Amino acid sequence: PGPGGPAHGAPAPVAVLLIGAAGAGKTTIARHWADHRPAPTAHISLDDVREWVRSGFADPQSGWNEHSEAQYRLARRTCGFAARNFLANGISCIIDDAVFPDRPAVGLGGWKRHVGPGLLPVVLLPGLEVVLARNAERTGNRRLSDEEVARIHGRMAGWYSSGLPIIDNSQLDVVAAAEALDRVVARALAGPPAAG
């Protein structure tokens, strides 16, 4: 493709859902990927949207209950509205969230319902030792106990049998992980080879 802005043959915007455990690097990689794409791209962080609730914030770390689940669903719906709005205006987006393969209530189906069938889920799954080290560098309510990180990481292993694209970024820096994500998105957009 030649240089220039969004021309007649400009590619359609894409919505990527970057899934991963706490400490997988989702937000950092999503932000970098969005910052460095040639096409207009927005980054939507589910955690940031959840934390828009100030007074009465139901922190899932204090225990997952009906209040934290209701706020999660509301945040996911809000992210979905935002993503659809960006897409309708020709802007791609990447959303990051810790979606569990074994939790249908807060699973992939809800994201596809809110964003649309074109949503491209990609799983970021580094090794446990990497996730523990990254979590240790966190502060505030984004830092989890080692036990919680190990539990979440173990549940994320369920994605291995899902058929979704998985990026093991244990040995990748942010730039290399974003490049790996680029390759996954390019393959998905190219689609299966046409039968002739």
C-alpha positions as a Python dict, from the first residue, in 0.01 Angstrom:
ca = {
    (1, 'P'): (0, 0, 0),
    (2, 'G'): (120, 350, -86),
    (3, 'P'): (165, 642, 152),
    (4, 'G'): (-119, 870, 253),
    (5, 'G'): (-412, 897, 489),
    (6, 'P'): (-730, 690, 500),
    (7, 'A'): (-794, 650, 126),
    (8, 'H'): (-1063, 462, -62),
    (9, 'G'): (-881, 130, -13),
    (10, 'A'): (-791, 193, 353),
    (11, 'P'): (-814, -118, 569),
    (12, 'A'): (-1120, -149, 790),
    (13, 'P'): (-1062, -75, 1158),
    (14, 'V'): (-1000, -372, 1384),
    (15, 'A'): (-1095, -442, 1748),
    (16, 'V'): (-848, -657, 1942),
    (17, 'L'): (-917, -801, 2288),
    (18, 'L'): (-584, -866, 2459),
    (19, 'I'): (-643, -1130, 2728),
    (20, 'G'): (-397, -1223, 3001),
    (21, 'A'): (-331, -1274, 3370),
    (22, 'A'): (-239, -993, 3607),
    (23, 'G'): (124, -910, 3532),
    (24, 'A'): (119, -1057, 3179),
    (25, 'G'): (197, -713, 3036),
    (26, 'K'): (-145, -657, 2871),
    (27, 'T'): (-179, -285, 2938),
    (28, 'T'): (183, -199, 2857),
    (29, 'I'): (180, -397, 2531),
    (30, 'A'): (-169, -275, 2432),
    (31, 'R'): (-64, 87, 2488),
    (32, 'H'): (259, 40, 2290),
    (33, 'W'): (76, -138, 2005),
    (34, 'A'): (-186, 141, 1986),
    (35, 'D'): (85, 412, 1999),
    (36, 'H'): (284, 267, 1709),
    (37, 'R'): (22, 159, 1453),
    (38, 'P'): (11, 341, 1118),
    (39, 'A'): (-372, 359, 1140),
    (40, 'P'): (-563, 555, 1409),
    (41, 'T'): (-593, 326, 1713),
    (42, 'A'): (-740, 368, 2063),
    (43, 'H'): (-646, 178, 2378),
    (44, 'I'): (-925, 87, 2621),
    (45, 'S'): (-823, -61, 2958),
    (46, 'L'): (-1102, -243, 3138),
    (47, 'D'): (-931, -183, 3475),
    (48, 'D'): (-917, 191, 3410),
    (49, 'V'): (-1286, 197, 3320),
    (50, 'R'): (-1379, -8, 3629),
    (51, 'E'): (-1190, 244, 3842),
    (52, 'W'): (-1398, 533, 3706),
    (53, 'V'): (-1625, 436, 3997),
    (54, 'R'): (-1476, 627, 4291),
    (55, 'S'): (-1720, 625, 4581),
    (56, 'G'): (-1860, 273, 4620),
    (57, 'F'): (-1592, 103, 4408),
    (58, 'A'): (-1628, -274, 4455),
    (59, 'D'): (-1267, -394, 4447),
    (60, 'P'): (-1261, -758, 4329),
    (61, 'Q'): (-949, -807, 4543),
    (62, 'S'): (-1165, -765, 4851),
    (63, 'G'): (-1365, -1060, 4723),
    (64, 'W'): (-1560, -1125, 4406),
    (65, 'N'): (-1925, -1064, 4490),
    (66, 'E'): (-2244, -938, 4325),
    (67, 'H'): (-2124, -575, 4354),
    (68, 'S'): (-1782, -634, 4193),
    (69, 'E'): (-1945, -854, 3927),
    (70, 'A'): (-2208, -587, 3851),
    (71, 'Q'): (-1936, -319, 3821),
    (72, 'Y'): (-1728, -548, 3599),
    (73, 'R'): (-2027, -607, 3368),
    (74, 'L'): (-2099, -234, 3357),
    (75, 'A'): (-1734, -156, 3276),
    (76, 'R'): (-1728, -422, 3004),
    (77, 'R'): (-2048, -282, 2850),
    (78, 'T'): (-1898, 70, 2864),
    (79, 'C'): (-1578, -56, 2694),
    (80, 'G'): (-1794, -229, 2431),
    (81, 'F'): (-1987, 92, 2360),
    (82, 'A'): (-1659, 283, 2330),
    (83, 'A'): (-1507, 20, 2099),
    (84, 'R'): (-1812, 16, 1870),
    (85, 'N'): (-1809, 397, 1858),
    (86, 'F'): (-1438, 406, 1766),
    (87, 'L'): (-1489, 137, 1498),
    (88, 'A'): (-1790, 323, 1352),
    (89, 'N'): (-1565, 628, 1317),
    (90, 'G'): (-1282, 442, 1144),
    (91, 'I'): (-1059, 405, 1452),
    (92, 'S'): (-921, 65, 1550),
    (93, 'C'): (-901, -26, 1918),
    (94, 'I'): (-735, -265, 2157),
    (95, 'I'): (-904, -357, 2485),
    (96, 'D'): (-717, -533, 2763),
    (97, 'D'): (-885, -754, 3022),
    (98, 'A'): (-816, -1069, 3226),
    (99, 'V'): (-1083, -1291, 3067),
    (100, 'F'): (-1102, -1640, 3218),
    (101, 'P'): (-1169, -1942, 2999),
    (102, 'D'): (-1364, -2109, 3282),
    (103, 'R'): (-1592, -1815, 3375),
    (104, 'P'): (-1873, -1778, 3121),
    (105, 'A'): (-2031, -1497, 3328),
    (106, 'V'): (-1734, -1269, 3262),
    (107, 'G'): (-1605, -1453, 2957),
    (108, 'L'): (-1550, -1404, 2589),
    (109, 'G'): (-1918, -1424, 2491),
    (110, 'G'): (-1996, -1101, 2674),
    (111, 'W'): (-1715, -918, 2497),
    (112, 'K'): (-1830, -1042, 2155),
    (113, 'R'): (-2188, -938, 2240),
    (114, 'H'): (-2079, -586, 2339),
    (115, 'V'): (-1814, -518, 2074),
    (116, 'G'): (-1943, -729, 1786),
    (117, 'P'): (-1857, -1050, 1600),
    (118, 'G'): (-1544, -897, 1443),
    (119, 'L'): (-1370, -882, 1784),
    (120, 'L'): (-1028, -1051, 1765),
    (121, 'P'): (-927, -1212, 2098),
    (122, 'V'): (-555, -1272, 2151),
    (123, 'V'): (-409, -1432, 2467),
    (124, 'L'): (-85, -1308, 2625),
    (125, 'L'): (52, -1593, 2835),
    (126, 'P'): (405, -1560, 2976),
    (127, 'G'): (542, -1810, 3229),
    (128, 'L'): (444, -1791, 3596),
    (129, 'E'): (788, -1671, 3715),
    (130, 'V'): (767, -1374, 3473),
    (131, 'V'): (417, -1282, 3590),
    (132, 'L'): (522, -1303, 3958),
    (133, 'A'): (823, -1077, 3895),
    (134, 'R'): (612, -818, 3708),
    (135, 'N'): (342, -825, 3976),
    (136, 'A'): (607, -759, 4244),
    (137, 'E'): (690, -430, 4067),
    (138, 'R'): (328, -309, 4089),
    (139, 'T'): (187, -74, 4349),
    (140, 'G'): (-156, 9, 4491),
    (141, 'N'): (-464, -194, 4409),
    (142, 'R'): (-306, -336, 4092),
    (143, 'R'): (-65, -547, 4300),
    (144, 'L'): (-190, -893, 4396),
    (145, 'S'): (-62, -1156, 4639),
    (146, 'D'): (171, -1419, 4489),
    (147, 'E'): (-94, -1684, 4567),
    (148, 'E'): (-360, -1490, 4374),
    (149, 'V'): (-125, -1435, 4077),
    (150, 'A'): (-41, -1809, 4067),
    (151, 'R'): (-413, -1900, 4088),
    (152, 'I'): (-507, -1661, 3804),
    (153, 'H'): (-213, -1777, 3590),
    (154, 'G'): (-318, -2141, 3639),
    (155, 'R'): (-673, -2065, 3528),
    (156, 'M'): (-543, -1883, 3217),
    (157, 'A'): (-379, -2209, 3103),
    (158, 'G'): (-730, -2313, 2995),
    (159, 'W'): (-683, -2091, 2688),
    (160, 'Y'): (-427, -2338, 2547),
    (161, 'S'): (-707, -2566, 2426),
    (162, 'S'): (-928, -2281, 2299),
    (163, 'G'): (-786, -2237, 1951),
    (164, 'L'): (-727, -1865, 2019),
    (165, 'P'): (-390, -1718, 1918),
    (166, 'I'): (-150, -1726, 2214),
    (167, 'I'): (164, -1515, 2252),
    (168, 'D'): (416, -1635, 2512),
    (169, 'N'): (594, -1311, 2591),
    (170, 'S'): (820, -1460, 2862),
    (171, 'Q'): (1131, -1380, 2653),
    (172, 'L'): (989, -1082, 2461),
    (173, 'D'): (1029, -716, 2546),
    (174, 'V'): (736, -480, 2484),
    (175, 'V'): (843, -398, 2126),
    (176, 'A'): (885, -766, 2029),
    (177, 'A'): (554, -861, 2193),
    (178, 'A'): (375, -579, 2004),
    (179, 'E'): (535, -705, 1680),
    (180, 'A'): (411, -1058, 1758),
    (181, 'L'): (63, -911, 1814),
    (182, 'D'): (89, -731, 1476),
    (183, 'R'): (161, -1064, 1306),
    (184, 'V'): (-137, -1233, 1476),
    (185, 'V'): (-371, -948, 1375),
    (186, 'A'): (-240, -945, 1014),
    (187, 'R'): (-299, -1323, 987),
    (188, 'A'): (-651, -1290, 1129),
    (189, 'L'): (-739, -1005, 893),
    (190, 'A'): (-603, -1197, 594),
    (191, 'G'): (-846, -1476, 683),
    (192, 'P'): (-835, -1831, 550),
    (193, 'P'): (-711, -1875, 194),
    (194, 'A'): (-994, -1849, -58),
    (195, 'A'): (-1104, -2175, -213),
    (196, 'G'): (-1068, -2172, -593),
}
